[in-house]
Amino acid sequence: MSERTTTDGVNEAEPLVALRCEAHTYPDGTVGMHDVEFAVHPDEVVALVGGNGSGKSTLLEHLNATLVPDEGELRVTGQAVTNENKAHARREVGFVFQDADTQIVAPTVLDDVLFGLHNYGVPADEAERRAREALATVDASHLEDRIPHYLSGGEKRLVGLAGVLVLEPSVIVLDEPFAGLDPERSRLVADRIRRIDAEGISVVLSTHDLDTAAAIADRVCVMADGGVVSSATPQEVFYDDDLLERANLHPPSTVRIARDAGLETDARPVTETELVALLDEGSAGTDGGAVAHTGTEPTD
């Protein structure tokens, strides 16, 4: 997890995406979101968390103008998005839907990744080169001749990710990228998100997997009742019991273990790596190998 944000979890650079939504109401009268100000900055991973019905998917779909606010404004790379230039938002903000099948339209994986490039009139040789590079970035080159219908859920997510990545967006948005995946497939997708982040593309994702959010996010935005109630670092969010209770969330497992072990709260580990380092540090400071912060006696 990188250190690219200020102490309040907000990157100081000019936003790539800036959304102000006073309200968004669905046709049946349901208010999906209200009083939201949300920005995506260069070179960051933002995790959007909250209970079911909190407004996460509604917010994400506003970021590339799939949905538009009843009142408010969306700006993408400095341009105000209107009905006339929604294509700009969709080019700069790539969206990977939770149901990967809704984005897979071609008979082979390579054809599917090429699809968007052909729509933009990219010459065939350049399109094929970029498609293969995108598949390589998500470590899915071995899938290029496969029929998408027969791929696993995790493989389909990677193909959807490559199909967005190939268009060279400034931001990639993923709606519940770990939903329905086993732990190994979740780790695979999380690793590819880290790789995309290392390429300089900002990432916004919604997830119920707080362990993974803690491991890969620079900033965590918490939603409840259709609004953003916090935007801060993982350490600030995941050790705030009142905030998590308000959003119907439980702390990541690392936070629970750290507290059960009696570790000092100002250390605030949120990842397994941070927790192990803290435990090793405590063990090194004791004769018997017990953790210094726990106050417990070493046992045989």
C-alpha positions in Angstrom: 0.0 0.0 0.0 1.6 3.3 -1.1 1.9 6.5 0.9 0.6 9.0 -1.5 -2.2 10.7 0.5 -2.3 13.4 3.1 -3.1 12.7 6.7 -6.8 13.0 6.1 -6.6 10.4 3.3 -7.0 12.9 0.4 -4.4 13.3 -2.4 -3.5 16.9 -3.0 -3.2 16.7 -6.8 -5.8 18.0 -9.1 -8.7 15.4 -9.3 -9.0 13.2 -12.4 -12.7 12.9 -11.6 -14.7 15.2 -9.4 -18.4 14.5 -8.7 -20.9 16.7 -6.9 -24.3 15.1 -6.6 -26.9 16.7 -4.5 -29.3 14.0 -5.4 -29.9 11.0 -7.6 -33.4 9.5 -7.6 -34.3 6.3 -9.6 -37.5 6.2 -11.7 -39.4 4.3 -8.9 -38.7 7.2 -6.5 -35.9 5.5 -4.6 -33.2 7.9 -3.6 -29.9 6.2 -4.5 -27.5 9.0 -3.4 -27.6 12.4 -2.0 -25.3 15.2 -0.9 -22.2 13.5 -2.2 -18.9 15.1 -3.1 -16.4 12.5 -4.3 -13.0 12.9 -6.2 -10.5 10.5 -7.7 -6.9 11.8 -7.8 -3.9 10.7 -9.8 -2.0 7.7 -8.7 -4.3 6.3 -6.0 -6.5 3.3 -5.2 -9.8 4.2 -3.5 -11.9 1.5 -1.9 -15.6 2.3 -1.5 -17.2 0.3 1.4 -20.6 0.2 3.1 -23.5 -2.1 3.7 -26.0 -3.3 1.1 -28.1 -0.5 -0.2 -25.6 2.2 1.0 -25.2 3.7 -2.5 -21.9 2.3 -3.6 -22.9 1.1 -7.1 -24.9 4.3 -7.7 -21.9 6.4 -6.9 -19.6 4.3 -9.2 -22.0 4.6 -12.1 -21.9 8.3 -11.8 -18.1 8.4 -12.3 -18.3 7.7 -16.1 -21.7 9.2 -16.7 -23.6 5.9 -16.8 -25.9 7.7 -14.4 -26.1 11.5 -14.0 -27.1 13.5 -11.0 -30.5 15.1 -10.7 -28.6 18.1 -9.4 -24.9 18.5 -9.5 -21.9 18.1 -11.8 -19.3 15.6 -13.0 -15.9 16.8 -14.1 -13.5 14.4 -15.8 -9.9 15.5 -16.4 -11.0 19.1 -15.9 -13.9 19.0 -18.3 -17.5 19.4 -17.2 -19.4 16.3 -18.6 -22.7 17.1 -20.4 -25.0 15.1 -22.6 -22.9 16.2 -25.5 -19.6 14.8 -24.3 -20.4 11.7 -22.2 -18.0 9.8 -24.5 -15.1 11.7 -22.9 -16.1 10.4 -19.5 -16.4 6.9 -20.7 -13.1 7.0 -22.5 -11.2 8.4 -19.4 -13.1 6.3 -16.8 -13.2 2.6 -17.7 -15.9 0.6 -15.9 -15.7 -3.1 -15.0 -19.1 -4.4 -14.0 -19.7 -7.0 -11.3 -21.3 -9.3 -13.8 -18.4 -9.8 -16.2 -20.7 -11.5 -18.7 -22.4 -8.2 -19.5 -19.1 -6.9 -20.9 -17.9 -9.9 -22.9 -19.3 -9.8 -26.4 -16.8 -11.6 -28.7 -16.2 -15.3 -29.6 -12.6 -15.3 -28.2 -10.8 -13.5 -25.4 -8.5 -11.6 -27.8 -11.4 -10.6 -30.0 -13.2 -9.3 -26.9 -10.3 -7.1 -25.8 -10.0 -5.8 -29.4 -13.6 -4.9 -29.6 -13.4 -1.4 -28.0 -10.3 -0.5 -30.1 -12.1 -1.4 -33.3 -15.0 0.8 -32.2 -12.5 3.7 -31.9 -11.0 3.0 -35.3 -7.6 2.0 -34.1 -5.6 0.4 -36.9 -5.6 -3.4 -36.8 -1.8 -3.9 -36.1 -1.8 -1.3 -33.3 -5.1 -2.7 -31.9 -3.7 -6.2 -31.7 -0.5 -5.0 -30.1 -2.4 -3.1 -27.4 -4.8 -5.9 -26.8 -1.9 -8.4 -26.1 -0.2 -5.8 -23.9 -3.4 -5.4 -21.9 -3.8 -9.1 -21.5 -0.1 -9.4 -20.4 -0.6 -6.7 -17.8 -3.3 -8.7 -16.1 -1.3 -11.9 -16.7 -4.0 -13.4 -18.9 -2.1 -13.8 -22.2 -2.6 -17.6 -22.0 -6.4 -17.0 -22.3 -6.4 -15.1 -25.6 -7.7 -18.0 -27.7 -10.2 -19.2 -25.2 -14.0 -18.9 -25.5 -15.1 -16.4 -22.8 -18.2 -18.4 -21.9 -16.1 -21.3 -20.5 -13.8 -19.1 -18.3 -14.0 -19.1 -14.6 -15.4 -16.1 -12.7 -11.9 -14.8 -11.9 -10.7 -15.3 -15.4 -13.7 -13.3 -16.8 -12.9 -10.5 -14.4 -9.4 -10.3 -15.8 -10.7 -10.3 -19.3 -13.1 -7.5 -18.4 -10.2 -5.6 -16.8 -8.0 -6.0 -19.9 -10.9 -4.9 -22.1 -11.0 -1.6 -20.2 -7.3 -1.3 -19.7 -6.6 -1.5 -23.5 -8.5 1.8 -24.0 -5.8 3.6 -21.8 -8.2 5.3 -19.4 -7.1 7.6 -16.6 -9.2 5.8 -14.0 -10.6 2.2 -13.8 -13.7 1.6 -11.8 -14.6 -1.9 -10.5 -17.9 -2.8 -9.0 -17.4 -5.6 -6.4 -14.4 -7.2 -8.3 -14.1 -10.0 -5.6 -17.7 -11.0 -5.3 -18.2 -14.7 -5.7 -14.5 -15.5 -6.0 -12.6 -18.0 -3.9 -9.7 -16.7 -1.9 -7.1 -17.6 -4.5 -9.0 -15.9 -7.3 -9.5 -12.9 -5.1 -5.8 -12.7 -4.4 -5.2 -12.9 -8.2 -7.5 -10.1 -9.0 -6.1 -7.9 -6.2 -2.6 -8.5 -7.5 -3.7 -7.3 -10.9 -5.2 -4.2 -9.4 -1.9 -3.5 -7.7 -0.1 -4.0 -11.1 -2.5 -1.5 -12.8 -1.9 1.0 -10.0 1.8 0.6 -10.5 1.3 1.5 -14.2 0.0 4.9 -13.0 -3.7 4.3 -13.5 -6.0 5.3 -10.6 -8.4 2.6 -9.4 -11.8 2.9 -7.6 -13.4 -0.2 -6.4 -16.4 -1.1 -4.3 -16.1 -4.2 -2.0 -17.4 -6.0 1.0 -14.0 -7.6 1.4 -12.5 -5.2 4.0 -9.3 -7.3 4.4 -8.5 -6.8 0.7 -9.6 -3.1 0.9 -7.1 -2.6 3.7 -4.3 -4.3 1.8 -4.6 -2.4 -1.5 -6.3 0.9 -0.8 -4.6 4.3 -0.2 -8.0 5.8 0.8 -11.2 4.3 2.0 -14.6 6.0 1.5 -17.4 4.8 3.7 -21.0 5.1 2.5 -24.2 4.9 4.6 -27.8 5.8 3.6 -26.8 7.1 0.2 -24.0 9.4 1.4 -20.3 9.4 1.9 -19.8 9.6 5.7 -16.0 9.3 5.7 -13.0 9.5 3.4 -9.7 8.7 5.1 -6.7 6.3 5.3 -7.4 2.6 6.1 -5.8 3.1 9.5 -8.2 5.9 10.4 -11.3 4.2 9.0 -10.8 0.7 10.2 -10.0 1.7 13.8 -13.0 3.9 14.1 -15.6 1.7 15.8 -18.4 4.3 15.7 -18.0 4.9 12.0 -18.0 1.2 11.2 -21.1 0.6 13.3 -22.9 3.4 11.5 -22.1 1.8 8.2 -22.9 -1.8 9.4 -19.3 -2.9 8.9 -17.0 -5.1 11.0 -13.2 -4.4 11.2 -10.8 -6.4 9.0 -9.4 -9.5 10.5 -6.0 -7.9 11.1 -7.6 -5.1 13.2 -9.5 -7.7 15.3 -6.4 -9.8 15.8 -4.3 -6.8 16.8 -6.8 -5.8 19.4 -7.2 -9.3 20.7 -3.4 -9.4 21.1 -3.5 -6.2 23.1 -1.2 -4.4 20.7 -0.9 -0.6 21.2 -3.7 1.1 19.2 -1.4 3.9 17.9 0.4 1.3 15.8 -2.9 0.5 13.9 -1.8 -2.4 11.6 -4.4 -3.0 8.9 -2.6 -5.6 6.7 -1.1 -9.0 7.5 2.4 -7.7 6.7 2.1 -4.8 9.1 0.7 -7.1 11.8 3.5 -9.7 11.4 6.2 -6.9 11.4 4.7 -5.6 14.7 4.6 -9.0 16.2 8.2 -9.7 15.2 9.3 -6.4 16.6 7.6 -7.2 19.9 9.1 -10.7 20.0 12.6 -9.3 19.4 12.2 -7.1 22.4 11.5 -9.9 24.8 13.7 -12.7 26.2 11.0 -15.4 26.0 9.5 -14.5 22.6 6.3 -13.1 23.9 4.9 -10.0 22.2 6.0 -6.9 24.2 2.8 -5.1 23.6 0.5 -7.8 25.0 1.7 -7.7 28.6 1.3 -11.5 28.8 3.9 -13.9 30.2 5.8 -16.2 27.8 4.5 -19.8 27.8 6.1 -23.1 27.1 
